[in-house]
Amino acid sequence: MTQTPPQYNPEQKLWDYFNMDMPTEALNSTECADVMPAPEHGFVVGMYSALLVVGAVGNAGVFASLVRSRRRKSRVNLLMTHLVVADLIVTFIVIPLEIGWRTTNAWLAGNLACKFFLVLRAFGLYLSSNVLVCISVDRYFAILHPLRLPVARKRSKTMLSLAWLIALLCSLPQSLVFRVMHHPKVPEFEQCVSFEAFANQSQELAYNVFCLCAMYFLPLLIISVCYVCIFYEIFKNSKQNSERSDESDHSRVMLRRSDQRPLARARRRTLRMTVTIVTVFACCWLPYATMTLW
């Protein structure tokens, strides 16, 4: 006898969601005031609060440093300013939103705010990834295809404009996915959820995979390719310089080595910075990517 596969039931999924996030005594209550956050949410709120403090202090310090050096108008300062802005969006909008959400275990701001803040939450994350891509591409062109400063600065501004535009376009679907829904048993209790936004689980998985690719895997691929090319270029130039040095007399070798020491040090610093960025980006996003695909 063939068993019929279980049907996708958004209402049951919503019910299961609330059952999972609420303590047992709240499930037997009919009062909205009794629907309180689960005890384990206290740990999550504590972690978010620590991230808020660290992110606020760190990004505020970097932003103040960039403001003090704004007269230099370098491409690096421009790119770093946009990265700090993206991180500040995450720090002062996304994290406080999560803290309030976890503390109340409910959405208290209405349907319009639900859509707006969920778009803004995704926008900050997309923008942060996109600006890191811009920094990587800028370093790639600076080392492999150096151009005049005005051309390079114009290219950086164009990339940053695209980063903001792509982040906005990728985050706008959140306004269609998320909406306020009432608890099936406690009508006064509202939550900002994504249920009933997809016809089946396959569509929901496809959307989550798209978001993850746009936010993590594609940026990681571009960043990695850029820095592999940078590393190869540095290695190739070092090898060529070594071969030319072997064919030169001793005095010319000493002169050439003296002239190239600042460049070699700068390239080593660039390599260390880029490897650090790739490693930190990959490791920090990996838990989120794993949980999304789980």
ZARO-63220 format. One record per residue (C-alpha): z, x, y. Coordinates in steps of 0.5 Angstrom, whole numbers. Layout:
N
+-------+-------+-------+
|    c3 |    c1 |    c2 |
+-------+-------+-------+
|     Z |     X |     Y |
...
+-------+-------+-------+
This chain:
294
+-------+-------+-------+
|    c3 |    c1 |    c2 |
+-------+-------+-------+
|     0 |     0 |     0 |
|    -2 |     3 |     7 |
|     3 |     3 |    12 |
|     1 |     1 |    19 |
|     2 |     7 |    24 |
|     7 |     5 |    29 |
|     5 |     2 |    36 |
|     6 |     6 |    43 |
|    11 |     1 |    46 |
|    13 |     3 |    53 |
|    18 |    -2 |    54 |
|    22 |     1 |    48 |
|    21 |     8 |    50 |
|    24 |     6 |    57 |
|    30 |     3 |    53 |
|    30 |    10 |    49 |
|    30 |    14 |    55 |
|    36 |    10 |    59 |
|    40 |    10 |    52 |
|    39 |    18 |    52 |
|    41 |    19 |    59 |
|    47 |    14 |    59 |
|    54 |    15 |    55 |
|    55 |    10 |    50 |
|    60 |     5 |    54 |
|    54 |     4 |    59 |
|    50 |     1 |    54 |
|    55 |    -4 |    53 |
|    55 |    -6 |    60 |
|    52 |   -11 |    65 |
|    54 |    -8 |    71 |
|    50 |    -3 |    75 |
|    56 |     1 |    77 |
|    58 |     2 |    70 |
|    51 |     6 |    69 |
|    54 |    13 |    70 |
|    51 |    20 |    69 |
|    52 |    23 |    62 |
|    57 |    28 |    62 |
|    52 |    34 |    60 |
|    49 |    32 |    67 |
|    55 |    36 |    70 |
|    52 |    43 |    67 |
|    45 |    41 |    69 |
|    47 |    40 |    76 |
|    52 |    46 |    77 |
|    45 |    50 |    75 |
|    41 |    47 |    80 |
|    46 |    48 |    85 |
|    47 |    55 |    83 |
|    39 |    56 |    84 |
|    39 |    52 |    91 |
|    44 |    57 |    93 |
|    41 |    63 |    91 |
|    34 |    61 |    93 |
|    36 |    59 |   100 |
|    39 |    66 |   101 |
|    34 |    70 |    98 |
|    28 |    66 |   101 |
|    31 |    65 |   108 |
|    32 |    73 |   108 |
|    25 |    74 |   107 |
|    23 |    69 |   112 |
|    27 |    72 |   117 |
|    24 |    79 |   115 |
|    17 |    76 |   116 |
|    18 |    73 |   123 |
|    21 |    80 |   125 |
|    15 |    83 |   123 |
|    10 |    78 |   125 |
|     7 |    82 |   130 |
|     3 |    86 |   125 |
|    -1 |    81 |   123 |
|    -2 |    84 |   116 |
|    -5 |    80 |   110 |
|     1 |    82 |   106 |
|     5 |    79 |   111 |
|     1 |    72 |   112 |
|     1 |    72 |   104 |
|     8 |    73 |   103 |
|     9 |    68 |   109 |
|     6 |    62 |   105 |
|     9 |    64 |    99 |
|    16 |    63 |   102 |
|    14 |    57 |   105 |
|    12 |    54 |    98 |
|    19 |    57 |    95 |
|    22 |    54 |   101 |
|    19 |    47 |    99 |
|    22 |    48 |    92 |
|    29 |    50 |    94 |
|    30 |    45 |   100 |
|    26 |    39 |    97 |
|    25 |    40 |    89 |
|    32 |    42 |    87 |
|    36 |    38 |    92 |
|    32 |    32 |    89 |
|    34 |    34 |    82 |
|    41 |    35 |    84 |
|    42 |    28 |    87 |
|    38 |    25 |    81 |
|    42 |    28 |    76 |
|    48 |    26 |    80 |
|    47 |    19 |    80 |
|    43 |    18 |    74 |
|    39 |    13 |    78 |
|    33 |    12 |    83 |
|    36 |     9 |    90 |
|    31 |    11 |    95 |
|    26 |     5 |    93 |
|    19 |     5 |    90 |
|    15 |     9 |    96 |
|    20 |    14 |    96 |
|    19 |    15 |    89 |
|    12 |    16 |    89 |
|    12 |    21 |    95 |
|    18 |    25 |    93 |
|    15 |    26 |    86 |
|     8 |    28 |    89 |
|    12 |    33 |    94 |
|    16 |    36 |    88 |
|     9 |    37 |    84 |
|     6 |    40 |    91 |
|    11 |    45 |    92 |
|    10 |    48 |    84 |
|     3 |    48 |    85 |
|     3 |    51 |    91 |
|     7 |    57 |    89 |
|     3 |    58 |    83 |
|    -3 |    58 |    87 |
|    -1 |    63 |    93 |
|     1 |    68 |    87 |
|    -6 |    67 |    85 |
|    -8 |    69 |    92 |
|    -4 |    75 |    93 |
|    -7 |    78 |    86 |
|   -14 |    76 |    88 |
|   -13 |    80 |    95 |
|   -10 |    86 |    91 |
|   -16 |    86 |    87 |
|   -21 |    86 |    93 |
|   -17 |    91 |    97 |
|   -17 |    96 |    91 |
|   -23 |    95 |    87 |
|   -28 |    92 |    93 |
|   -25 |    95 |   100 |
|   -28 |    91 |   106 |
|   -27 |    92 |   113 |
|   -20 |    88 |   116 |
|   -23 |    82 |   119 |
|   -27 |    80 |   113 |
|   -21 |    81 |   108 |
|   -17 |    77 |   113 |
|   -22 |    72 |   113 |
|   -22 |    72 |   106 |
|   -15 |    71 |   105 |
|   -14 |    65 |   110 |
|   -20 |    62 |   106 |
|   -16 |    63 |    99 |
|   -10 |    60 |   102 |
|   -13 |    54 |   105 |
|   -16 |    53 |    98 |
|    -9 |    54 |    95 |
|    -6 |    48 |    99 |
|   -12 |    44 |    98 |
|   -12 |    45 |    90 |
|    -4 |    44 |    90 |
|    -5 |    37 |    94 |
|   -11 |    35 |    90 |
|    -7 |    36 |    83 |
|     0 |    33 |    86 |
|    -3 |    27 |    88 |
|    -4 |    23 |    81 |
|     4 |    23 |    81 |
|     3 |    18 |    86 |
|     0 |    14 |    81 |
|     4 |    16 |    75 |
|    11 |    15 |    77 |
|    14 |     8 |    80 |
|    21 |     5 |    80 |
|    23 |     1 |    74 |
|    29 |    -3 |    72 |
|    33 |    -2 |    66 |
|    32 |    -7 |    61 |
|    39 |    -9 |    60 |
|    42 |    -8 |    67 |
|    36 |   -10 |    72 |
|    40 |    -8 |    78 |
|    39 |    -1 |    76 |
|    33 |     3 |    78 |
|    30 |     9 |    76 |
|    23 |    13 |    78 |
|    19 |    14 |    71 |
|    12 |    15 |    69 |
|    13 |     9 |    63 |
|     7 |     5 |    63 |
|     2 |    10 |    67 |
|    -2 |    11 |    60 |
|    -5 |     7 |    55 |
|    -2 |    11 |    49 |
|     1 |    18 |    48 |
|    -5 |    22 |    47 |
|    -7 |    20 |    55 |
|     0 |    22 |    57 |
|     0 |    29 |    53 |
|    -7 |    30 |    56 |
|    -4 |    29 |    63 |
|     2 |    34 |    61 |
|    -3 |    39 |    59 |
|    -8 |    39 |    65 |
|    -2 |    40 |    69 |
|     1 |    45 |    65 |
|    -6 |    49 |    65 |
|    -7 |    48 |    73 |
|     1 |    50 |    74 |
|     2 |    56 |    69 |
|    -4 |    58 |    64 |
|   -10 |    58 |    69 |
|    -6 |    62 |    75 |
|    -3 |    67 |    69 |
|   -10 |    68 |    67 |
|   -12 |    70 |    73 |
|    -6 |    74 |    75 |
|    -7 |    78 |    69 |
|   -14 |    79 |    69 |
|   -13 |    82 |    77 |
|    -8 |    86 |    75 |
|   -11 |    89 |    69 |
|   -17 |    91 |    73 |
|   -13 |    94 |    78 |
|    -9 |    98 |    73 |
|   -16 |   100 |    70 |
|   -19 |   102 |    77 |
|   -13 |   106 |    78 |
|   -13 |   110 |    71 |
|   -21 |   111 |    72 |
|   -20 |   114 |    79 |
|   -14 |   118 |    77 |
|   -18 |   121 |    71 |
|   -24 |   122 |    75 |
|   -20 |   126 |    80 |
|   -17 |   130 |    74 |
|   -24 |   132 |    72 |
|   -26 |   134 |    79 |
|   -20 |   138 |    80 |
|   -21 |   142 |    74 |
|   -28 |   144 |    76 |
|   -25 |   146 |    83 |
|   -22 |   153 |    85 |
|   -15 |   153 |    86 |
|   -15 |   152 |    94 |
|   -19 |   146 |    94 |
|   -15 |   143 |    88 |
|    -8 |   144 |    92 |
|   -12 |   141 |    98 |
|   -14 |   135 |    94 |
|    -8 |   134 |    91 |
|    -4 |   134 |    98 |
|    -9 |   129 |   101 |
|    -9 |   124 |    95 |
|    -1 |   124 |    94 |
|     0 |   118 |    99 |
|    -5 |   114 |    96 |
|    -3 |   116 |    89 |
|     4 |   114 |    91 |
|     2 |   107 |    94 |
|    -2 |   106 |    88 |
|     4 |   107 |    84 |
|     8 |   102 |    88 |
|     2 |    97 |    88 |
|     2 |    97 |    80 |
|    10 |    97 |    80 |
|    10 |    91 |    84 |
|     4 |    87 |    81 |
|     7 |    88 |    74 |
|    13 |    85 |    76 |
|    10 |    79 |    79 |
|     6 |    78 |    73 |
|    12 |    79 |    68 |
|    17 |    75 |    72 |
|    12 |    69 |    73 |
|    11 |    69 |    66 |
|    18 |    69 |    64 |
|    20 |    64 |    69 |
|    15 |    59 |    67 |
|    15 |    60 |    60 |
|    21 |    55 |    59 |
|    18 |    50 |    63 |
|    12 |    50 |    59 |
|    15 |    50 |    52 |
|    19 |    44 |    54 |
|    13 |    40 |    57 |
|     9 |    42 |    50 |
|    15 |    40 |    46 |
+-------+-------+-------+
